[in-house]
Amino acid sequence: MPQGYWCLVLHNHLPYVRHPEYEDFLEEDWFYEAMSETYIPILNIMENLLKDGIDFRITMSLTPPLCNMMADKLLQDRYYNKLSKLIELSEKEVWRLKDREPFYTTAKMYEQNFKICMRVYEKYNRNILSAYKNLQDSGKLEIITCNATHGFLPLMSNDRVRRAQIRMAVKDYNTKFGRNPRGIWLAECAYTYGVDKILKENEIQFFFIEAHGILYGEPRPRYGVFAPVYTPSGVAVFARDMETAHQVWSADVGYPGDPDYREFYRDIGYDTEYEYIKPYLHQDGVRRNIGIKYYRVTGRVGLDKKEPYNVHWAMEKAASHAGNFMFNREHQIRYLRNIFDREPIVVSMYDAELYGHWWYEGPKFLDYLFRKIHYDQDIFKTILPTEYLQMYSRNQIQNPSASSWGDKGYFEVWLNGTNDWIYRHLHKCEELMCAAVDRFNKDNIDQLTQRVLNQLSRELLLAQSSDWAFIMTTGTMVEYAQKRTRDHISNFQTLYYQLIENRIDHGFLNWLEYKNNIFPDIDYKIYL
């Protein structure tokens, strides 16, 4: 019998970025990079663990925007072409660096990794959602959903629009995975009073929250963050363990900052001769990150002072850090078990893109870690939230505190001087959406009106994405985030008044349905 349990939760999310009007688009690269560096590598590791008989558990959110990008034919084909070009470039790099170590070994690593991605991608006919579904069916993976477009629930104007975000997420999950989701990752872990009631209505059994959401809840939690609580509506809440968060996330003491790991910011898109790299850039010919990087973190030095990356050193360090993480969990869980009257659960929550995209060795770290946990210790086991709730169905009832996992722990990241202007427009659109549904909710509604109401739903949901407000705060790609917000609000209002005034522009509607095509089976009645 283990003394406790460890629950790994990976949040897989990207905003819905799809631009068929351009042959290539900078922000679409977010998706292609994450596919090659995070989503497919972690998928491949889970499949290998399963094949090798390793007992592991991972809880993973696949947000509706990300699922819809993974299932979109246009983006599937574009990613396939991007990956083919990366394989071609990596083969050239192996030849170019054949007499230069350690660069040659690093080039071989990239060639091998890109070809593995291609094998996995072709194996599932370019739709890797089916692979994730297979892993969930095996019992090793729990796929949870998220708000439909990662909308920030506490800052929405009313419960009808909050409810629509959750209803659409559940509907889309059922379409993709053949059953309803048991759990949800609330966007930005943002919780406020009453959200749990909406989750209960949609048969969501559990969600995750930042540590202080439970620690500052009423009454105080008996087991701290090391056991779930139930909200008054009966939904279970698991809180993040900050010790494991700091071990990986911290810029000062976290594993990814180790000098032997790959340096993210130095890329051959800038380091090689222009004519050599030009065929792998976008049509505009502007230098940008390609995804092949030959230098290591080294230390706090300028990019020109970075030292060459050594694959073997990095893999040894990933294995060492996996052992250290396991050692710390053994001691943490052993200590907690001595003071609790039940086996504790340590919940480690991370953005999945940290593993592979930002921390290139992250997927190998997870591979080593699960193998070490399986073979090298017997203090704790990995577990899914549903499994823990089956073991301990009786838990403390608590009202969690309003909270998020953003900077300072509340809502300031998504409501401040850089982005506050968006909410007067979003709230007006939310009001108009509810009014339109009430006005046209009739049994004999014609097909054109249904199409307009469905597209109004898409435009509002896309405008509500928390990513745009977040980007405005961080100061990266601000122009794009502002444009996306304005475009969806403008699309919504234009289409709304066309509907109200009975002058629908069919060409405009057709274009929006093609361009902003998230949720093919959307039904505006999610707003009823």
C-alpha positions in Angstrom: 0.0 0.0 0.0 1.6 3.3 -1.0 1.9 6.1 1.6 0.5 8.7 -0.8 -0.1 9.7 -4.4 1.2 12.1 -7.0 -1.1 13.6 -9.7 0.5 15.2 -12.7 -1.7 17.7 -14.5 -0.7 19.1 -17.9 -2.6 22.0 -19.4 -2.5 21.8 -23.2 -3.8 25.0 -24.7 -3.3 27.5 -27.5 -5.7 30.2 -28.7 -7.6 29.4 -31.9 -5.3 30.8 -34.7 -6.3 29.9 -38.2 -5.8 32.2 -41.2 -6.8 30.7 -44.5 -6.5 34.1 -46.1 -2.7 33.9 -45.9 -0.4 31.2 -47.2 1.6 31.4 -44.0 1.0 33.3 -40.8 3.4 34.0 -37.9 1.0 33.2 -35.1 0.0 29.9 -36.7 3.6 28.9 -35.9 2.7 28.7 -32.2 0.6 25.6 -33.1 3.2 24.0 -35.4 6.1 24.5 -32.9 4.0 23.0 -30.0 3.0 20.0 -32.1 6.7 19.1 -32.9 8.1 20.0 -29.5 5.3 19.2 -27.0 2.1 17.5 -28.1 3.6 14.7 -30.3 6.7 14.0 -28.2 4.6 13.6 -25.0 2.1 11.5 -26.9 5.0 9.3 -28.2 6.4 8.9 -24.6 3.0 7.9 -23.2 2.6 5.3 -26.0 6.1 3.9 -25.3 5.5 3.8 -21.5 2.3 1.8 -22.2 4.1 -0.5 -24.6 6.8 -1.2 -22.0 4.3 -2.0 -19.2 5.2 1.1 -17.1 2.4 2.0 -14.7 1.8 5.7 -15.1 -1.0 8.2 -14.8 -1.3 11.7 -16.4 -4.2 14.1 -16.3 -4.2 16.3 -19.3 -6.5 19.1 -20.5 -6.9 19.4 -24.2 -8.7 22.7 -24.6 -11.5 23.0 -27.2 -9.5 25.6 -29.3 -6.5 23.2 -29.4 -8.7 20.2 -30.2 -10.4 22.1 -33.0 -7.0 23.1 -34.5 -5.7 19.5 -34.3 -8.8 18.3 -36.1 -8.8 21.1 -38.8 -7.9 19.8 -42.3 -6.3 23.1 -43.3 -4.0 23.2 -40.2 -3.3 19.5 -40.5 -2.0 19.9 -44.0 -0.1 23.0 -43.2 1.6 21.3 -40.2 2.5 18.3 -42.4 4.2 20.6 -44.9 6.0 22.5 -42.1 7.2 19.2 -40.6 8.4 18.0 -44.0 10.4 21.1 -44.5 12.0 20.7 -41.0 13.0 17.1 -41.9 14.5 18.3 -45.1 16.4 21.1 -43.3 17.6 18.7 -40.5 19.0 16.4 -43.1 20.9 19.3 -44.7 22.2 20.2 -41.2 23.5 16.7 -40.6 25.5 16.9 -43.8 26.7 20.5 -43.2 27.9 19.7 -39.7 29.3 16.2 -40.3 32.8 17.1 -39.1 31.8 19.5 -36.3 31.1 18.0 -32.9 29.0 18.4 -30.8 26.9 20.2 -33.4 26.7 17.1 -35.6 25.2 15.0 -32.8 22.7 17.7 -32.1 21.8 17.9 -35.7 21.2 14.1 -35.7 19.0 14.5 -32.7 16.8 17.0 -34.5 16.6 14.8 -37.6 15.6 11.8 -35.5 13.0 13.8 -33.5 11.4 15.3 -36.5 11.1 12.0 -38.2 9.5 10.4 -35.1 7.0 13.2 -35.2 6.2 12.5 -38.8 5.8 8.7 -38.1 3.4 9.4 -35.3 1.5 12.0 -37.4 1.1 9.7 -40.4 0.2 6.8 -38.2 -2.9 8.6 -37.1 -3.7 10.1 -40.5 -2.8 13.6 -39.2 -5.4 13.6 -36.5 -3.6 12.8 -33.2 -6.8 13.3 -31.1 -7.5 9.6 -31.9 -4.2 8.7 -30.3 -5.0 10.6 -27.1 -8.4 8.9 -27.0 -6.8 5.5 -27.2 -4.6 6.4 -24.2 -7.6 7.6 -22.3 -9.4 4.3 -23.1 -6.3 2.4 -21.6 -6.9 4.0 -18.2 -3.5 5.7 -18.1 -4.6 9.1 -19.2 -7.5 11.3 -18.1 -8.4 14.0 -20.7 -10.2 16.9 -19.2 -11.8 19.8 -20.9 -11.6 23.6 -20.5 -13.9 26.6 -21.1 -14.9 26.6 -24.7 -12.5 29.3 -25.9 -10.5 29.7 -22.6 -12.8 32.5 -21.6 -12.1 34.2 -18.3 -15.3 33.3 -16.4 -15.1 35.8 -13.5 -15.0 38.8 -15.8 -18.0 37.8 -17.9 -21.2 39.8 -17.4 -23.7 37.0 -16.5 -24.2 33.3 -15.9 -25.8 32.7 -19.2 -22.6 33.4 -21.1 -20.5 31.5 -18.5 -22.9 28.6 -18.9 -22.5 28.7 -22.7 -18.7 28.4 -22.4 -19.1 25.2 -20.3 -21.9 23.7 -22.4 -20.0 24.2 -25.6 -16.9 22.7 -24.1 -18.8 19.6 -22.9 -20.5 19.2 -26.3 -17.2 19.5 -28.2 -15.5 17.0 -25.9 -18.2 14.5 -26.4 -17.9 14.8 -30.2 -14.1 14.4 -30.0 -13.8 11.6 -27.3 -17.1 9.8 -27.3 -18.1 10.6 -23.8 -18.7 13.5 -21.5 -15.6 15.0 -19.6 -15.3 14.1 -15.9 -13.1 17.1 -15.1 -12.3 20.6 -16.3 -9.4 23.0 -16.2 -11.0 26.4 -15.6 -9.2 28.8 -17.9 -6.3 30.5 -16.0 -7.5 28.4 -12.9 -9.9 31.4 -12.5 -12.6 30.7 -10.0 -15.3 32.8 -8.5 -18.4 32.0 -6.4 -21.1 30.3 -8.4 -18.9 28.7 -11.1 -19.2 25.3 -9.4 -23.0 25.3 -9.8 -22.6 25.6 -13.6 -20.1 22.8 -13.5 -22.5 20.6 -11.5 -25.3 21.3 -14.1 -22.9 19.9 -16.8 -22.0 16.8 -14.7 -18.4 17.9 -14.2 -17.0 16.0 -11.2 -13.8 17.9 -10.4 -11.7 21.0 -11.3 -8.3 22.4 -10.3 -7.5 25.6 -8.5 -4.5 27.6 -7.3 -3.3 26.8 -3.8 -4.6 29.9 -2.1 -8.1 29.2 -3.6 -8.4 26.4 -1.1 -6.1 27.8 1.7 -8.2 31.0 1.9 -11.5 29.2 1.5 -14.2 28.9 4.2 -13.8 27.0 6.4 -10.0 26.4 6.4 -9.0 23.1 4.8 -8.2 20.3 7.2 -5.6 18.8 4.9 -4.3 21.9 3.2 -3.8 21.4 -0.5 -3.0 17.7 -0.1 -6.6 16.4 -0.3 -9.6 17.6 -2.4 -12.6 19.5 -1.0 -16.1 19.6 -2.2 -17.9 22.8 -3.0 -21.4 23.2 -1.6 -22.8 22.0 -5.0 -20.8 18.8 -4.7 -18.0 19.3 -7.3 -14.5 18.2 -6.1 -11.6 20.7 -6.1 -7.9 19.9 -6.2 -5.3 22.5 -5.4 -1.8 23.0 -6.8 1.2 22.0 -4.7 3.6 24.9 -4.7 6.7 22.9 -3.9 6.5 20.9 -7.1 5.6 24.1 -9.0 8.8 25.9 -7.9 11.0 22.9 -8.7 10.0 23.1 -12.4 8.6 26.7 -12.9 11.0 28.8 -10.9 13.4 30.9 -13.1 16.0 30.9 -10.3 15.9 27.3 -8.9 13.8 25.4 -11.5 15.2 22.6 -13.5 14.8 24.2 -17.0 17.4 26.9 -16.1 20.2 24.4 -15.8 23.3 25.4 -17.8 23.3 22.1 -19.7 19.8 22.4 -21.1 19.1 23.8 -24.6 18.9 27.6 -24.9 15.5 28.6 -26.4 16.4 32.0 -27.7 19.3 31.2 -30.1 18.1 29.7 -33.3 19.5 28.9 -36.7 16.9 31.2 -38.2 19.2 33.9 -37.2 22.6 32.1 -37.0 23.0 30.8 -40.5 23.6 32.4 -43.9 20.5 34.1 -45.2 20.4 32.4 -48.6 20.8 29.0 -46.9 17.9 29.5 -44.5 15.6 31.6 -46.8 13.7 28.6 -48.2 12.5 27.7 -44.7 11.3 31.2 -43.8 7.8 32.6 -44.5 7.1 34.3 -47.9 8.1 37.7 -46.4 11.6 36.4 -46.1 12.0 37.8 -42.5 14.3 35.9 -40.2 12.5 34.1 -37.4 12.9 31.0 -35.2 13.0 27.8 -37.1 13.1 25.4 -34.2 16.7 24.1 -34.5 19.0 25.4 -31.8 22.6 24.4 -31.2 23.5 26.2 -27.9 22.9 25.6 -24.2 21.7 27.8 -21.4 25.3 28.2 -20.2 24.4 30.8 -17.6 23.4 34.4 -17.4 25.4 35.5 -20.4 24.5 37.1 -23.7 23.4 35.0 -26.6 26.7 35.4 -28.3 28.4 33.9 -25.3 26.3 30.7 -25.2 28.3 27.5 -25.4 27.5 24.6 -27.7 24.7 22.2 -26.7 25.8 18.7 -25.7 23.0 16.1 -26.1 24.5 13.6 -23.8 25.0 16.1 -21.0 21.5 17.3 -21.3 20.0 13.8 -21.2 22.1 12.9 -18.2 20.9 16.1 -16.5 17.2 15.3 -17.3 17.7 11.8 -15.7 19.4 13.3 -12.7 16.6 15.9 -12.2 14.0 13.1 -12.6 15.7 11.3 -9.8 15.8 14.4 -7.7 12.1 15.1 -8.3 11.2 11.6 -7.3 13.4 11.7 -4.2 11.7 15.0 -3.0 8.2 13.5 -3.6 9.2 10.4 -1.5 10.2 12.6 1.4 7.3 15.0 1.0 4.7 12.2 0.9 6.3 10.2 3.7 6.2 13.3 6.0 2.6 14.1 5.1 1.5 10.5 5.7 2.9 10.7 9.2 0.7 13.6 10.1 -2.5 12.7 8.1 -5.0 10.0 8.8 -5.2 9.3 5.1 -2.9 9.0 2.1 -2.2 12.5 0.7 -2.3 13.5 -2.9 0.3 15.9 -4.3 -1.1 17.8 -7.4 1.5 19.2 -9.8 0.0 21.5 -12.4 1.9 22.9 -15.4 1.4 24.4 -18.8 2.2 21.5 -21.1 4.1 23.7 -23.5 6.8 24.1 -20.8 7.7 20.4 -21.5 9.4 20.5 -24.9 8.7 23.9 -26.3 10.4 26.0 -23.6 12.2 23.2 -21.8 13.3 21.0 -24.7 14.3 18.1 -22.5 11.0 18.2 -20.5 9.4 15.2 -22.3 12.5 13.1 -21.6 12.4 14.2 -18.0 8.8 12.9 -17.8 9.9 9.6 -19.5 12.7 9.1 -17.0 10.5 10.1 -14.1 7.7 7.7 -14.7 10.2 4.9 -15.3 12.0 5.7 -12.1 8.7 5.9 -10.1 7.7 2.5 -11.5 11.0 0.7 -10.8 13.0 2.5 -8.1 10.6 3.3 -5.2 7.5 2.1 -3.4 6.5 5.2 -1.3 4.0 6.7 -3.7 2.1 6.0 -6.9 0.8 8.1 -9.7 -3.0 8.6 -9.8 -5.9 10.2 -11.6 -8.3 12.5 -9.7 -11.2 10.2 -10.4 -9.2 7.3 -8.9 -8.5 9.3 -5.7 -12.1 10.3 -5.4 -13.1 6.7 -5.7 -10.8 5.9 -2.8 -11.9 8.9 -0.7 -15.4 9.8 -1.6 -16.0 11.6 1.7 -14.2 15.0 1.8 -14.5 18.3 3.5 -17.1 20.8 2.2 -15.7 24.3 1.5 -16.4 27.5 -0.4 -13.1 28.1 -2.2 -11.8 31.7 -2.5 -11.9 33.7 -5.7 -8.5 33.2 -7.3 -6.4 32.4 -10.4 -2.9 31.2 -11.1 -2.0 34.5 -12.7 0.5 37.0 -11.3 -0.5 38.1 -7.8 -3.1 35.3 -7.7 -6.3 37.0 -8.6 -7.7 38.8 -11.8 -5.3 41.7 -12.4 -3.5 40.1 -15.3 -6.8 40.1 -17.2 -8.1 43.4 -16.0 -5.7 46.3 -16.0 -4.8 49.5 -17.8 -3.6 47.6 -20.9 -6.8 45.6 -21.6 -9.7 47.1 -19.6 -11.1 48.7 -22.7 -12.2 45.3 -24.1 -14.8 44.5 -21.4 -17.3 47.2 -22.2 -17.5 45.8 -25.7 -17.5 42.1 -24.6 -20.3 42.8 -22.1 -22.4 44.6 -24.7 -22.0 41.7 -27.1 -22.9 39.2 -24.4 -26.1 41.2 -23.8 -26.9 41.3 -27.5 -26.3 37.6 -27.9 -28.7 36.7 -25.1 -31.3 39.1 -26.6 -30.9 37.6 -30.1 -31.4 34.1 -28.8 -34.5 35.1 -26.8 -35.9 36.9 -29.8 -35.3 34.2 -32.4 -35.8 31.1 -30.3 -38.8 29.7 -32.2 -39.8 26.2 -33.4 -40.0 27.4 -37.0 -36.8 29.3 -37.2 -35.4 29.2 -40.8 -32.0 27.8 -41.7 -30.4 31.1 -42.5 -31.3 32.6 -39.1 -29.9 29.5 -37.5 -26.6 29.9 -39.3 -26.4 33.6 -38.3 -27.1 32.8 -34.6 -24.5 30.0 -34.7 -21.9 32.3 -36.2 -22.7 35.0 -33.7 -22.0 32.4 -31.0 -18.6 31.6 -32.5 -17.6 35.2 -32.8 -18.5 36.0 -29.2 -16.8 32.9 -27.9 -13.6 33.7 -29.8 -13.7 37.3 -28.6 -13.9 36.1 -25.0 -10.7 34.1 -25.1 -8.5 35.1 -22.1 -5.4 34.8 -24.3 -6.0 38.2 -25.9 -6.1 40.1 -22.5 -3.1 38.1 -21.3 -1.0 39.0 -24.3 -1.9 42.7 -23.9 -0.6 42.5 -20.3 2.6 40.7 -21.1 3.4 43.0 -24.0 4.1 40.3 -26.6 2.3 40.3 -30.0 0.0 43.0 -28.6 -1.0 44.2 -32.0 -2.3 40.8 -33.0 -4.2 40.3 -29.7 -5.9 43.7 -30.1 -6.7 43.0 -33.7 -8.3 39.6 -32.9 -10.4 41.2 -30.2 -11.6 44.0 -32.4 -12.2 41.7 -35.4 -14.4 39.3 -33.5 -16.4 42.1 -31.8 -16.8 43.9 -35.2 -17.8 40.6 -36.9 -20.4 40.0 -34.1 -21.9 43.5 -34.2 -22.1 43.6 -38.0 -23.7 40.2 -38.2 -26.1 41.0 -35.3 -27.5 44.2 -36.9 -27.8 42.5 -40.3 -30.0 39.9 -38.5 -32.0 42.4 -36.6 -32.6 44.5 -39.7 -33.2 41.5 -42.0 -30.5 42.4 -44.5 -28.1 39.5 -44.1 -25.0 39.6 -46.4 -24.6 36.0 -47.5 -21.1 36.5 -48.7 -20.0 38.0 -45.4 -21.7 35.1 -43.5 -20.1 32.5 -45.8 -16.6 34.0 -45.3 -17.0 34.1 -41.5 -18.2 30.5 -41.4 -15.1 29.5 -43.5 -12.5 31.6 -41.7 -13.7 31.4 -38.0 -14.9 27.8 -38.2 -14.3 26.6 -34.7 -17.0 24.2 -33.4 -18.5 22.8 -36.6 -21.5 21.4 -34.7 -22.2 24.5 -32.6 -25.8 25.2 -31.5 -26.7 28.7 -30.4 -29.1 27.2 -27.9 -26.1 26.9 -25.5 -27.2 30.4 -24.6 -30.7 29.5 -23.5 
